[in-house]
Amino acid sequence: MKTILIVEDIELNIDLLTQILADEYNLLVARDGMQGVTLTGQSHPDLVLMDISLPVMDGYEAARNIRKSFPSLPIIGLSAHAMQGDDEKAKVAGCTDYLTKPVDEDLLLRKLKEYLG
């Protein structure tokens, strides 16, 4: 079973992602960017779902840090920000892809299949 690390600080969002993904994937949760970087190094997940607006270290910085050690790890940025250029900013920071919140469940599952096979 593939492992997905959810880096998210809002409990409701964690619960929603868990409901969508728990049957198909092993899930790990980090509640801030620093924790996300640490957990990635310790547990080597197959994919990271990275919220952009996080405490301690934002998702951009966390993605940059993860990318240094794991250049091919898929990182999907998640954000309520849907302004033009937000997706490009996430990709420049190291995210492989970018989805806006509220997350479209079908789109998320398609992306996971695309990156995880």
Contacts in CASP RR format, 6 or more apart in sequence:
PFRMAT RR
TARGET T0000
AUTHOR 0000-0000-0000
METHOD contacts of the structure
MODEL  1
MKTILIVEDIELNIDLLTQILADEYNLLVARDGMQGVTLTGQSHPDLVLM
DISLPVMDGYEAARNIRKSFPSLPIIGLSAHAMQGDDEKAKVAGCTDYLT
KPVDEDLLLRKLKEYLG
1 24 0 8 1.000
1 25 0 8 1.000
1 26 0 8 1.000
2 25 0 8 1.000
2 26 0 8 1.000
2 46 0 8 1.000
2 47 0 8 1.000
2 116 0 8 1.000
3 25 0 8 1.000
3 26 0 8 1.000
3 27 0 8 1.000
3 28 0 8 1.000
3 43 0 8 1.000
3 44 0 8 1.000
3 45 0 8 1.000
3 46 0 8 1.000
3 47 0 8 1.000
4 21 0 8 1.000
4 25 0 8 1.000
4 26 0 8 1.000
4 27 0 8 1.000
4 28 0 8 1.000
4 45 0 8 1.000
4 46 0 8 1.000
4 47 0 8 1.000
4 48 0 8 1.000
4 49 0 8 1.000
4 112 0 8 1.000
5 27 0 8 1.000
5 28 0 8 1.000
5 29 0 8 1.000
5 30 0 8 1.000
5 36 0 8 1.000
5 39 0 8 1.000
5 40 0 8 1.000
5 43 0 8 1.000
5 45 0 8 1.000
5 47 0 8 1.000
5 48 0 8 1.000
5 49 0 8 1.000
6 14 0 8 1.000
6 17 0 8 1.000
6 18 0 8 1.000
6 21 0 8 1.000
6 27 0 8 1.000
6 28 0 8 1.000
6 29 0 8 1.000
6 30 0 8 1.000
6 49 0 8 1.000
7 29 0 8 1.000
7 30 0 8 1.000
7 31 0 8 1.000
7 32 0 8 1.000
7 33 0 8 1.000
7 35 0 8 1.000
7 36 0 8 1.000
7 48 0 8 1.000
7 49 0 8 1.000
7 50 0 8 1.000
7 51 0 8 1.000
7 54 0 8 1.000
7 59 0 8 1.000
7 62 0 8 1.000
8 14 0 8 1.000
8 17 0 8 1.000
8 29 0 8 1.000
8 30 0 8 1.000
8 31 0 8 1.000
8 49 0 8 1.000
8 51 0 8 1.000
8 54 0 8 1.000
8 78 0 8 1.000
9 31 0 8 1.000
9 32 0 8 1.000
9 51 0 8 1.000
9 53 0 8 1.000
9 54 0 8 1.000
9 55 0 8 1.000
10 51 0 8 1.000
13 51 0 8 1.000
13 101 0 8 1.000
14 29 0 8 1.000
16 103 0 8 1.000
17 27 0 8 1.000
17 49 0 8 1.000
17 103 0 8 1.000
18 27 0 8 1.000
18 29 0 8 1.000
20 103 0 8 1.000
20 105 0 8 1.000
20 108 0 8 1.000
20 109 0 8 1.000
21 27 0 8 1.000
21 112 0 8 1.000
25 112 0 8 1.000
28 39 0 8 1.000
28 43 0 8 1.000
28 45 0 8 1.000
30 36 0 8 1.000
30 38 0 8 1.000
30 39 0 8 1.000
31 55 0 8 1.000
32 54 0 8 1.000
32 55 0 8 1.000
32 56 0 8 1.000
32 57 0 8 1.000
33 50 0 8 1.000
33 54 0 8 1.000
33 55 0 8 1.000
33 56 0 8 1.000
33 57 0 8 1.000
33 58 0 8 1.000
33 59 0 8 1.000
33 61 0 8 1.000
33 62 0 8 1.000
34 56 0 8 1.000
34 57 0 8 1.000
34 62 0 8 1.000
35 56 0 8 1.000
36 48 0 8 1.000
36 62 0 8 1.000
36 66 0 8 1.000
37 57 0 8 1.000
37 62 0 8 1.000
37 65 0 8 1.000
37 66 0 8 1.000
39 45 0 8 1.000
40 48 0 8 1.000
40 66 0 8 1.000
40 69 0 8 1.000
40 70 0 8 1.000
40 73 0 8 1.000
41 69 0 8 1.000
41 70 0 8 1.000
44 70 0 8 1.000
45 73 0 8 1.000
46 73 0 8 1.000
46 74 0 8 1.000
46 116 0 8 1.000
47 73 0 8 1.000
47 74 0 8 1.000
47 75 0 8 1.000
47 76 0 8 1.000
47 112 0 8 1.000
47 115 0 8 1.000
47 116 0 8 1.000
48 63 0 8 1.000
48 66 0 8 1.000
48 73 0 8 1.000
48 74 0 8 1.000
48 75 0 8 1.000
48 76 0 8 1.000
49 76 0 8 1.000
49 77 0 8 1.000
49 78 0 8 1.000
50 59 0 8 1.000
50 62 0 8 1.000
50 63 0 8 1.000
50 75 0 8 1.000
50 76 0 8 1.000
50 77 0 8 1.000
50 78 0 8 1.000
50 95 0 8 1.000
51 59 0 8 1.000
51 77 0 8 1.000
51 78 0 8 1.000
51 79 0 8 1.000
52 58 0 8 1.000
52 59 0 8 1.000
52 60 0 8 1.000
52 77 0 8 1.000
52 78 0 8 1.000
52 79 0 8 1.000
52 81 0 8 1.000
52 86 0 8 1.000
52 90 0 8 1.000
53 59 0 8 1.000
53 79 0 8 1.000
53 80 0 8 1.000
53 81 0 8 1.000
54 62 0 8 1.000
57 65 0 8 1.000
59 77 0 8 1.000
59 93 0 8 1.000
60 89 0 8 1.000
60 90 0 8 1.000
60 93 0 8 1.000
61 93 0 8 1.000
63 75 0 8 1.000
63 77 0 8 1.000
63 90 0 8 1.000
63 93 0 8 1.000
63 94 0 8 1.000
63 95 0 8 1.000
64 93 0 8 1.000
64 94 0 8 1.000
66 73 0 8 1.000
66 75 0 8 1.000
66 94 0 8 1.000
67 73 0 8 1.000
67 75 0 8 1.000
67 94 0 8 1.000
74 96 0 8 1.000
74 97 0 8 1.000
74 115 0 8 1.000
74 116 0 8 1.000
75 94 0 8 1.000
75 95 0 8 1.000
75 96 0 8 1.000
75 97 0 8 1.000
76 95 0 8 1.000
76 96 0 8 1.000
76 97 0 8 1.000
76 98 0 8 1.000
76 99 0 8 1.000
76 111 0 8 1.000
76 115 0 8 1.000
77 90 0 8 1.000
77 95 0 8 1.000
77 97 0 8 1.000
77 98 0 8 1.000
77 99 0 8 1.000
78 98 0 8 1.000
78 99 0 8 1.000
78 100 0 8 1.000
78 101 0 8 1.000
78 103 0 8 1.000
79 86 0 8 1.000
79 90 0 8 1.000
79 98 0 8 1.000
79 100 0 8 1.000
79 101 0 8 1.000
80 100 0 8 1.000
80 101 0 8 1.000
81 100 0 8 1.000
82 100 0 8 1.000
86 98 0 8 1.000
87 98 0 8 1.000
90 98 0 8 1.000
91 97 0 8 1.000
91 98 0 8 1.000
96 115 0 8 1.000
97 111 0 8 1.000
97 115 0 8 1.000
99 107 0 8 1.000
99 108 0 8 1.000
99 111 0 8 1.000
END
